[in-house]
Amino acid sequence: MALQGLEDKSQVLTVSVFWYFTWKDEIFGWDHYLEYENISRLTVKASDVWVPDLYIVNDIKDMPIRSYGDNKEYVIVKSNGYMTWFPAKELQTSCSVDVTKYPFDTQACSIRMEAWHHDNKSFFLNTIGTGIEISEVHFVENGEWEILNLSSYPYQNTDYANNSSAYSCIGYTLILKRRYAYHLITIMFPFVILMAINLLVSVIPTECGEKLGFCMSQFLTMIVFLNLIAQNMPSSSLTISNLTFLISLQILIRGVTILIVAISIYSQTRKIEDIPSCLVRIMFSPIRYFLQNDSKKCCIQAQDSRNEDFVTWLDINKKINCSLNILLFLNVVATVSIFVFVII
């Protein structure tokens, strides 16, 4: 009748349903032509006749289908012994949510109905037609989830204590697809804008004191963005959204960007006469260092800052800014590739 929703955080599916049960009671019947004034149909309380004890075994709130306390359930009885029972219930069933492709994910949730007190020697459960359908009169659309497919299948469960008996069961499967328009506007669009804004780091000159502050604000914004996404995701290590990995990658890139910008600002404050230490020259010019015939000479050589064999702070600043531009370009390419080929 209604799809209330599927909670990603708690992994609970909430639906409003009603069943159509019918069976024949061999001892409950009468000849309506000869007696009881041609009454061929009665409506009686479910507590006055036999109804099957059925349970929704993955319901986390109330497993029995039948309500025992209020006596508001009724059974339609016909003179030929056929009984019809229409129980209605709001189900809250557990559903394992796979958020790997969030927000373009599709979920498969099951509802399992079993007979616990009567084995298959007493009666069998079987489906009528497809076994599960959407009520054209009562159904209410859900704004977040779209029902792609409904199916049902009867099966049997063996006794947990021994294998001498089996119990009849029916499983229902709901295939749900997330409506991603809202998530595109509120999550994906801001994420793309933040990634594009981060490219401005290569445009802002290092002499500008706001460059490091701009990088820090981008870093903190991504952390807040990741926390907002984590609030809607289940706290499970079995499945983690690719979008979460993508945002974590952006946080890592912004951390490396802050490091590069900080080194660049430091190199700007050094004088031309200052000679980088041997370790710094090794880090930023490994090829030139290993090409030296005498490595000791590289570290002890005269203090001439204009010697071409030595890397100056100006050279280091140029190299790290070039590395920053390459990093930002590769970040855009990797992010777009992951988004297109993995998430979608």
Backbone hydrogen bonds, N-H to C=O, Kabsch-Sander energy under -0.5 kcal/mol:
donor,donor_aa,acceptor,acceptor_aa,energy
2,A,16,S,-1.6
3,L,140,V,-1.2
4,Q,2,A,-0.8
4,Q,14,T,-1.3
5,G,14,T,-1.6
7,E,12,V,-2.5
8,D,6,L,-0.6
11,Q,7,E,-1.5
12,V,7,E,-0.8
13,L,93,T,-3.3
14,T,5,G,-2.8
15,V,13,L,-0.5
15,V,91,L,-1.9
16,S,2,A,-2.7
17,V,15,V,-0.5
17,V,89,K,-2.7
19,W,87,P,-2.4
21,F,19,W,-0.5
21,F,85,W,-2.7
23,W,83,M,-1.6
25,D,23,W,-0.5
25,D,81,G,-3.1
26,E,24,K,-0.7
28,F,25,D,-1.2
29,G,27,I,-0.7
30,W,79,S,-2.0
32,H,30,W,-1.0
34,L,31,D,-0.7
35,E,31,D,-1.7
38,N,32,H,-0.6
38,N,35,E,-0.9
39,I,36,Y,-1.4
40,S,38,N,-0.7
42,L,77,V,-2.9
44,V,42,L,-0.5
44,V,75,V,-2.5
46,A,73,E,-2.6
48,D,45,K,-1.6
49,V,46,A,-0.7
54,L,52,P,-1.0
55,Y,114,E,-2.6
56,I,63,M,-2.8
57,V,55,Y,-0.9
57,V,112,R,-1.8
58,N,112,R,-0.6
59,D,56,I,-1.7
60,I,92,Q,-3.0
65,I,54,L,-2.4
66,R,54,L,-0.5
68,Y,66,R,-0.6
75,V,44,V,-3.1
76,I,84,T,-2.9
77,V,42,L,-3.2
77,V,75,V,-0.6
78,K,82,Y,-2.0
79,S,40,S,-1.9
81,G,78,K,-1.8
83,M,23,W,-3.5
84,T,76,I,-2.2
85,W,21,F,-2.7
86,F,74,Y,-0.8
89,K,17,V,-2.7
91,L,15,V,-2.9
91,L,89,K,-0.7
93,T,13,L,-2.2
94,S,58,N,-2.2
95,C,11,Q,-2.2
97,V,95,C,-0.5
99,V,97,V,-0.7
102,Y,99,V,-1.4
104,F,101,K,-2.9
107,Q,176,L,-2.9
109,C,107,Q,-0.5
109,C,174,L,-2.7
111,I,172,Y,-2.6
113,M,111,I,-0.6
113,M,170,I,-2.9
114,E,55,Y,-2.7
115,A,168,S,-1.7
116,W,53,D,-0.6
116,W,114,E,-0.6
120,N,166,A,-2.8
122,S,119,D,-2.0
123,F,119,D,-1.4
129,G,127,T,-0.6
131,G,128,I,-1.7
136,E,134,I,-0.6
139,F,135,S,-2.1
140,V,1,M,-1.1
142,N,145,W,-0.5
146,E,177,K,-2.7
148,L,146,E,-0.7
148,L,175,I,-3.0
149,N,175,I,-1.2
151,S,173,T,-1.8
153,Y,171,G,-2.1
155,Y,169,C,-2.3
157,N,167,Y,-2.6
159,D,165,S,-2.4
167,Y,157,N,-3.4
169,C,155,Y,-2.7
170,I,113,M,-2.6
171,G,153,Y,-2.8
172,Y,111,I,-2.7
173,T,151,S,-2.9
174,L,109,C,-3.3
175,I,149,N,-2.5
176,L,107,Q,-3.3
176,L,174,L,-0.7
177,K,146,E,-2.8
178,R,105,D,-2.0
179,R,144,E,-3.4
180,Y,178,R,-0.9
184,L,180,Y,-2.3
185,I,181,A,-1.5
186,T,182,Y,-2.3
187,I,183,H,-2.2
188,M,183,H,-1.8
189,F,184,L,-2.6
191,F,187,I,-1.9
192,V,188,M,-2.4
193,I,189,F,-2.1
194,L,190,P,-2.5
195,M,191,F,-2.1
196,A,192,V,-2.1
197,I,193,I,-2.5
198,N,194,L,-1.7
199,L,195,M,-0.5
199,L,196,A,-1.0
200,L,197,I,-1.9
201,V,198,N,-1.5
202,S,199,L,-1.2
203,V,200,L,-1.0
204,I,200,L,-2.1
208,C,205,P,-1.1
211,K,208,C,-1.4
213,G,209,G,-0.6
214,F,210,E,-2.6
215,C,211,K,-1.9
216,M,212,L,-2.3
217,S,213,G,-2.3
218,Q,214,F,-1.9
219,F,215,C,-2.2
220,L,216,M,-2.5
221,T,217,S,-2.1
222,M,218,Q,-1.9
223,I,219,F,-1.5
224,V,220,L,-2.3
225,F,221,T,-2.4
226,L,222,M,-2.4
227,N,223,I,-2.0
228,L,224,V,-2.0
229,I,225,F,-1.8
230,A,226,L,-2.3
231,Q,227,N,-1.3
232,N,228,L,-0.6
232,N,229,I,-1.1
233,M,229,I,-0.7
236,S,234,P,-2.3
242,N,100,T,-2.6
245,F,241,S,-1.6
246,L,242,N,-2.2
247,I,243,L,-2.4
248,S,244,T,-2.4
249,L,245,F,-2.2
250,Q,246,L,-1.8
251,I,247,I,-2.1
252,L,248,S,-2.1
253,I,249,L,-2.5
254,R,250,Q,-2.4
255,G,251,I,-2.0
256,V,252,L,-2.3
257,T,253,I,-2.4
258,I,254,R,-2.2
259,L,255,G,-1.8
260,I,256,V,-2.5
261,V,257,T,-2.8
262,A,258,I,-2.5
263,I,259,L,-2.1
264,S,260,I,-2.4
265,I,261,V,-2.6
266,Y,262,A,-2.1
267,S,263,I,-2.5
268,Q,264,S,-1.5
269,T,265,I,-1.1
269,T,266,Y,-0.6
270,R,266,Y,-0.6
270,R,267,S,-0.6
274,D,271,K,-0.8
281,R,277,S,-2.4
282,I,278,C,-2.1
283,M,279,L,-2.2
284,F,280,V,-2.3
285,S,281,R,-1.3
289,Y,285,S,-1.9
290,F,286,P,-2.3
291,L,287,I,-1.2
292,Q,288,R,-0.6
292,Q,289,Y,-1.1
298,C,294,D,-1.1
299,C,295,S,-1.1
300,I,296,K,-1.7
301,Q,297,K,-1.8
305,S,303,Q,-0.7
307,N,304,D,-1.5
310,F,307,N,-1.6
312,T,310,F,-0.5
316,I,312,T,-2.1
317,N,313,W,-2.5
318,K,314,L,-2.1
319,K,315,D,-2.3
320,I,316,I,-2.6
321,N,317,N,-1.9
322,C,318,K,-2.0
323,S,319,K,-2.5
324,L,320,I,-2.1
325,N,321,N,-2.0
326,I,322,C,-2.1
327,L,323,S,-2.5
328,L,324,L,-2.5
329,F,325,N,-2.2
330,L,326,I,-2.7
331,N,327,L,-2.1
332,V,328,L,-1.9
333,V,329,F,-2.2
334,A,330,L,-2.8
335,T,331,N,-2.6
336,V,332,V,-2.5
337,S,333,V,-2.1
338,I,334,A,-2.6
339,F,335,T,-2.5
340,V,336,V,-2.4
341,F,337,S,-2.7
342,V,338,I,-1.8
343,I,338,I,-1.9
344,I,339,F,-1.9
